Amino acid sequence: MDETTWRSATIVWARASDIRDFTASDLAAMGEGQLARFRGLKGERAAAFLTGRALIRQLVLRLGGGPRVPLDSICPRCRKDHVAPRTPGFVLSVSHAGDLVAVAASTEPTLLGIDVEHDSAAARVSELGPVFPAASVPDLAGWTRIEAAIKADGRGVEIDPGDVRLRREPGQDGPEPDGPGPAGPPEWSAALPGRATPLQVATLPGPTGYTLSAARG
């Protein structure tokens, strides 16, 4: 398990093959709903789900939670089990890219979202012109920043990615750097329709061959 930090969030990632000591019994201890959801998945999706829950448990325990890590991911609007997992005392976000899973956790009462994409997804993102009729198509890093902001916002598919407006924070104009500077990674503000205050977004050092961004509010 590797990790990075940004503001109040700790972000870890691992592949399904890296997690060997987390079983369905461990998952059941986090909630019968989690086990039921796992049993409805197959193949890579099932392995990624189990890996994500294992990372959540490890991270929450390390950050002072526990001894149990109960999870709830029931949507308060539709009552289906599909939203970002919740556990008392923490804000969580999960993202998958094939067999790689990233998890972010914060003990602060903040909005939080992450998105990770394999670098090979850049070609797919470049074809998203119809999604951005009023703006230029973002590169892969920009796309992950938009996705992270939408996850942090919490309204999911209600937000059209083409309606999210990213703006570099004051004093950070110019070409995007290859990595974080002395003061940390460059940051953007993300304005979403229907939200009065913009979210803070950054692209972070992450797993080799992947692009990782996080958002908070």
JOKAVEN-V559084 format. One record per pair of residues at least 12 apart in sequence whose C-alpha atoms are under 7 Angstrom apart, sorted by the first residue. I is the first residue (numbers start at 0). GAP is how many residues later the second one is. If there is no record, write none. Layout:
i;gap
I;GAP
I;GAP
//
This chain:
i;gap
0;12
0;13
1;12
7;98
7;100
8;95
8;96
8;97
9;94
9;95
9;96
10;91
10;92
10;93
10;94
11;90
11;91
11;92
12;87
12;88
12;89
12;90
13;86
13;87
13;88
14;84
14;85
14;86
15;31
15;32
15;35
15;83
15;84
18;32
21;32
29;39
29;40
29;41
30;39
30;40
43;55
47;48
47;51
47;53
50;50
51;42
51;49
51;51
54;48
55;47
56;12
68;18
69;17
70;14
70;15
70;16
71;13
71;14
71;15
72;12
72;13
88;18
89;15
89;16
89;17
90;14
90;15
90;16
90;18
90;21
91;12
91;13
91;14
91;20
92;12
92;19
92;20
92;21
93;20
94;19
94;20
94;21
95;20
96;19
96;20
96;21
109;106
109;107
110;41
110;42
110;105
110;106
111;40
111;103
111;104
111;105
112;35
112;36
112;38
112;39
112;101
112;102
112;103
113;34
113;37
113;99
113;100
113;101
114;29
114;32
114;33
114;97
114;98
114;99
115;28
115;94
115;95
115;96
115;97
116;93
116;94
116;95
117;91
117;92
117;93
118;90
118;91
118;92
121;17
121;18
124;14
124;15
125;13
130;31
131;30
140;62
140;70
143;68
143;69
144;56
144;57
144;58
144;68
144;69
145;15
145;18
147;65
147;66
147;67
148;41
148;50
148;52
148;66
151;63
151;64
162;29
162;30
163;26
163;27
163;28
164;25
164;26
164;27
165;22
165;23
165;24
165;25
166;21
166;22
166;23
167;19
167;20
167;21
168;18
168;19
168;20
171;14
184;17
184;18
184;19
185;16
186;13
186;14
186;15
187;12
187;13
187;14
188;12
198;16
198;17
198;18
199;15
199;16
199;17
200;13
200;14
200;15
201;12
201;13
//
